[in-house]
Amino acid sequence: MKTVTREKLIDVICESGDGEGREAISNNTDFVEVPMDSLDIMAAFQAVEDAFGASIPDEVMPELRNLQDLVAYLGTQDISVT
């Protein structure tokens, strides 16, 4: 199982967009409440896939509404977020 830190995961998400919004992301913050539009959110998921070797199918993306959902999903991909 691969292990990544929560901070690294947030860095990857923020860096995929304009680099802002880091302080707005917490476990239960809905991604649409962060200063990211839908294209930024899709780019963030792509960046997570690239950075950690995960696979996030398009049909799963709408279910990943916040960081907690994403962490749980990454766990199904044998990626542990600490």
N, C-alpha and C positions, 0 to 999 in steps of 0.2 A: 504494500500500500504506500502510495506517495503521500508525503505530508507537506503542507504549505501553511504559512501563517495567515491569519485573518487580515493583517496589515498588508501583506503582499497581494492578497486577493483584492482588497480595496484599491491598492495602487494600480493594479492591472485594469480594474474597472474604470477608474478615473482617468488614467493615461490614455485610454482608448478614445476618449472624447476630448474636451478642451482642457483637461487636467484639473477642473474645478469640481466642487461638490463633495470632496473627501469628508469634510466635517459634517455633511448632511447625511452620510450613509451610516446607518446603524442596523442592528439585526432585523428590526421590524419596519424600517422606513421603506415604504413602497418606492420602487425605482422611478415611477413617474413623478414622485414628489421631489426627487433630486433634480438639479438643473441639467437634465438630459432629455432629449426628445426620443421618439421611438427608434430613429436610425442610430442614435448614440447608444441606446440600450442594446440593439442588435450587434453593433460594433463591439460593445463591451463583452457580450457573450462570445463573440468570435475571438476576441483577445484572450478570454479565459480559456477557450478551447486550445488556442495556439500556445499559450504560456504553460498550461498544465497537462496537455495531452488528453483533455476531456472531449467528449462528444455530446453536444447539446442539439438534438434534432429540433427543427423548426416547430414541430407540433408541441414540444415540451416548453419552449420559451415562454408562452403566455402564462404558464403555471408558475414560473419563477418570478414572483412579484417582489421579493425582497431578498436581502442578503441571507437571511435564515433559510429561505427556500433554496437558494443557490447552494449554500453549504450542504444542506441535506441531499440535494441532487448529486453534488460532487461526490458525496459519500457512496452513492450507487455506482460511481465510476472508479472506485478504489482510490479516491483522493481524500485524505483527511485534512480538515482545516482546523488548526489549533489557535 
